[in-house]
């Protein structure tokens, strides 16, 4: 789920914590790419039709317009999310 693509500008940086059982609802951005860096915990990330377990130190690239969500984190999961125009 990582990519060799590079985004040129950072639009936003979010520091988010998910409690066990929480997730991030299905969403997409028409004009932003996202990169998630998982600081701890583990769960299931879905981007488009691809589903994969993610855990500590994973970096996930989400292209513009790709529907994505995180389901059921199984530990407290601090994460950093970056959005790029």
Secondary structure, DSSP 8 states (H G I E B T S, - for coil): ---S---S-EEEEEEEEE-TT--EEEE--SS-EEEEEE-S-EEEEEETTEEEEEETT-EEEE-TT--EEEE--SS-EEEEEEEE-
